[in-house]
Amino acid sequence: MQNHDEQRRIEISAKDLPLHCPMPPMKIWNSHPRVFLPINETGKALCPYCGTLYILKDKESIKHS
């Protein structure tokens, strides 16, 4: 388990949705199975595999259907 101080935080925007981890710029050797993360409701999502915290920086611009 990763220490909270060492946790990776990544800000994403609406253009990055739907959110999945790992994301394309992440190194292949540091990958795990692709998992889609629900971020639209709270503006935050935590990857269950690597512990990366994703933060949606423009949550207000997301239109709910």
PyMOL commands that place a pseudoatom at each C-alpha (Angstrom):
pseudoatom trace, name=CA, resn=MET, resi=1, chain=A, elem=C, hetatm=0, pos=[0.000, 0.000, 0.000]
pseudoatom trace, name=CA, resn=GLN, resi=2, chain=A, elem=C, hetatm=0, pos=[1.261, 3.437, -0.913]
pseudoatom trace, name=CA, resn=ASN, resi=3, chain=A, elem=C, hetatm=0, pos=[1.867, 6.066, 1.728]
pseudoatom trace, name=CA, resn=HIS, resi=4, chain=A, elem=C, hetatm=0, pos=[-0.529, 9.023, 1.454]
pseudoatom trace, name=CA, resn=ASP, resi=5, chain=A, elem=C, hetatm=0, pos=[2.443, 11.402, 1.141]
pseudoatom trace, name=CA, resn=GLU, resi=6, chain=A, elem=C, hetatm=0, pos=[3.728, 9.422, -1.844]
pseudoatom trace, name=CA, resn=GLN, resi=7, chain=A, elem=C, hetatm=0, pos=[0.346, 9.181, -3.566]
pseudoatom trace, name=CA, resn=ARG, resi=8, chain=A, elem=C, hetatm=0, pos=[0.297, 10.356, -7.150]
pseudoatom trace, name=CA, resn=ARG, resi=9, chain=A, elem=C, hetatm=0, pos=[-2.295, 13.051, -7.943]
pseudoatom trace, name=CA, resn=ILE, resi=10, chain=A, elem=C, hetatm=0, pos=[-3.293, 13.777, -11.508]
pseudoatom trace, name=CA, resn=GLU, resi=11, chain=A, elem=C, hetatm=0, pos=[-5.612, 16.582, -12.592]
pseudoatom trace, name=CA, resn=ILE, resi=12, chain=A, elem=C, hetatm=0, pos=[-7.690, 15.780, -15.642]
pseudoatom trace, name=CA, resn=SER, resi=13, chain=A, elem=C, hetatm=0, pos=[-10.163, 17.750, -17.721]
pseudoatom trace, name=CA, resn=ALA, resi=14, chain=A, elem=C, hetatm=0, pos=[-13.422, 16.869, -19.455]
pseudoatom trace, name=CA, resn=LYS, resi=15, chain=A, elem=C, hetatm=0, pos=[-11.528, 16.018, -22.649]
pseudoatom trace, name=CA, resn=ASP, resi=16, chain=A, elem=C, hetatm=0, pos=[-9.877, 13.094, -20.785]
pseudoatom trace, name=CA, resn=LEU, resi=17, chain=A, elem=C, hetatm=0, pos=[-13.238, 11.407, -20.108]
pseudoatom trace, name=CA, resn=PRO, resi=18, chain=A, elem=C, hetatm=0, pos=[-14.172, 8.643, -19.859]
pseudoatom trace, name=CA, resn=LEU, resi=19, chain=A, elem=C, hetatm=0, pos=[-11.425, 8.256, -17.290]
pseudoatom trace, name=CA, resn=HIS, resi=20, chain=A, elem=C, hetatm=0, pos=[-9.417, 5.072, -17.188]
pseudoatom trace, name=CA, resn=CYS, resi=21, chain=A, elem=C, hetatm=0, pos=[-6.216, 4.076, -15.470]
pseudoatom trace, name=CA, resn=PRO, resi=22, chain=A, elem=C, hetatm=0, pos=[-3.542, 3.628, -16.625]
pseudoatom trace, name=CA, resn=MET, resi=23, chain=A, elem=C, hetatm=0, pos=[-3.760, 6.628, -18.937]
pseudoatom trace, name=CA, resn=PRO, resi=24, chain=A, elem=C, hetatm=0, pos=[-1.965, 6.693, -22.308]
pseudoatom trace, name=CA, resn=PRO, resi=25, chain=A, elem=C, hetatm=0, pos=[1.080, 8.741, -21.164]
pseudoatom trace, name=CA, resn=MET, resi=26, chain=A, elem=C, hetatm=0, pos=[1.864, 6.330, -18.309]
pseudoatom trace, name=CA, resn=LYS, resi=27, chain=A, elem=C, hetatm=0, pos=[4.855, 4.074, -18.774]
pseudoatom trace, name=CA, resn=ILE, resi=28, chain=A, elem=C, hetatm=0, pos=[4.102, 0.529, -19.926]
pseudoatom trace, name=CA, resn=TRP, resi=29, chain=A, elem=C, hetatm=0, pos=[6.243, -1.096, -17.237]
pseudoatom trace, name=CA, resn=ASN, resi=30, chain=A, elem=C, hetatm=0, pos=[4.175, 0.670, -14.589]
pseudoatom trace, name=CA, resn=SER, resi=31, chain=A, elem=C, hetatm=0, pos=[0.845, -0.542, -15.974]
pseudoatom trace, name=CA, resn=HIS, resi=32, chain=A, elem=C, hetatm=0, pos=[-1.928, -2.675, -14.586]
pseudoatom trace, name=CA, resn=PRO, resi=33, chain=A, elem=C, hetatm=0, pos=[-5.195, -3.848, -16.168]
pseudoatom trace, name=CA, resn=ARG, resi=34, chain=A, elem=C, hetatm=0, pos=[-7.248, -0.958, -17.539]
pseudoatom trace, name=CA, resn=VAL, resi=35, chain=A, elem=C, hetatm=0, pos=[-10.009, 0.070, -15.174]
pseudoatom trace, name=CA, resn=PHE, resi=36, chain=A, elem=C, hetatm=0, pos=[-12.601, 2.761, -15.867]
pseudoatom trace, name=CA, resn=LEU, resi=37, chain=A, elem=C, hetatm=0, pos=[-13.107, 5.131, -12.949]
pseudoatom trace, name=CA, resn=PRO, resi=38, chain=A, elem=C, hetatm=0, pos=[-16.339, 6.985, -12.118]
pseudoatom trace, name=CA, resn=ILE, resi=39, chain=A, elem=C, hetatm=0, pos=[-15.346, 10.604, -11.592]
pseudoatom trace, name=CA, resn=ASN, resi=40, chain=A, elem=C, hetatm=0, pos=[-18.358, 12.596, -12.854]
pseudoatom trace, name=CA, resn=GLU, resi=41, chain=A, elem=C, hetatm=0, pos=[-20.327, 12.619, -9.588]
pseudoatom trace, name=CA, resn=THR, resi=42, chain=A, elem=C, hetatm=0, pos=[-17.692, 13.657, -7.044]
pseudoatom trace, name=CA, resn=GLY, resi=43, chain=A, elem=C, hetatm=0, pos=[-14.913, 15.080, -9.211]
pseudoatom trace, name=CA, resn=LYS, resi=44, chain=A, elem=C, hetatm=0, pos=[-12.422, 12.634, -7.671]
pseudoatom trace, name=CA, resn=ALA, resi=45, chain=A, elem=C, hetatm=0, pos=[-11.542, 8.993, -8.298]
pseudoatom trace, name=CA, resn=LEU, resi=46, chain=A, elem=C, hetatm=0, pos=[-8.976, 6.663, -6.771]
pseudoatom trace, name=CA, resn=CYS, resi=47, chain=A, elem=C, hetatm=0, pos=[-7.488, 3.830, -8.811]
pseudoatom trace, name=CA, resn=PRO, resi=48, chain=A, elem=C, hetatm=0, pos=[-7.876, 0.557, -6.902]
pseudoatom trace, name=CA, resn=TYR, resi=49, chain=A, elem=C, hetatm=0, pos=[-4.721, -0.888, -8.516]
pseudoatom trace, name=CA, resn=CYS, resi=50, chain=A, elem=C, hetatm=0, pos=[-2.064, 1.794, -8.193]
pseudoatom trace, name=CA, resn=GLY, resi=51, chain=A, elem=C, hetatm=0, pos=[-3.628, 4.303, -5.783]
pseudoatom trace, name=CA, resn=THR, resi=52, chain=A, elem=C, hetatm=0, pos=[-3.428, 7.243, -8.177]
pseudoatom trace, name=CA, resn=LEU, resi=53, chain=A, elem=C, hetatm=0, pos=[-5.886, 9.984, -7.227]
pseudoatom trace, name=CA, resn=TYR, resi=54, chain=A, elem=C, hetatm=0, pos=[-7.551, 11.679, -10.190]
pseudoatom trace, name=CA, resn=ILE, resi=55, chain=A, elem=C, hetatm=0, pos=[-9.123, 15.103, -9.769]
pseudoatom trace, name=CA, resn=LEU, resi=56, chain=A, elem=C, hetatm=0, pos=[-11.475, 16.591, -12.361]
pseudoatom trace, name=CA, resn=LYS, resi=57, chain=A, elem=C, hetatm=0, pos=[-10.456, 20.234, -12.588]
pseudoatom trace, name=CA, resn=ASP, resi=58, chain=A, elem=C, hetatm=0, pos=[-13.454, 21.435, -14.582]
pseudoatom trace, name=CA, resn=LYS, resi=59, chain=A, elem=C, hetatm=0, pos=[-16.243, 19.391, -12.999]
pseudoatom trace, name=CA, resn=GLU, resi=60, chain=A, elem=C, hetatm=0, pos=[-18.742, 22.231, -13.482]
pseudoatom trace, name=CA, resn=SER, resi=61, chain=A, elem=C, hetatm=0, pos=[-18.411, 21.932, -17.263]
pseudoatom trace, name=CA, resn=ILE, resi=62, chain=A, elem=C, hetatm=0, pos=[-19.613, 18.302, -17.316]
pseudoatom trace, name=CA, resn=LYS, resi=63, chain=A, elem=C, hetatm=0, pos=[-23.169, 18.051, -18.575]
pseudoatom trace, name=CA, resn=HIS, resi=64, chain=A, elem=C, hetatm=0, pos=[-25.357, 15.420, -16.932]
pseudoatom trace, name=CA, resn=SER, resi=65, chain=A, elem=C, hetatm=0, pos=[-27.724, 13.570, -19.200]
for i in range(1, 65): cmd.bond("trace and resi %d" % i, "trace and resi %d" % (i + 1))
show_as sticks, trace
zoom trace
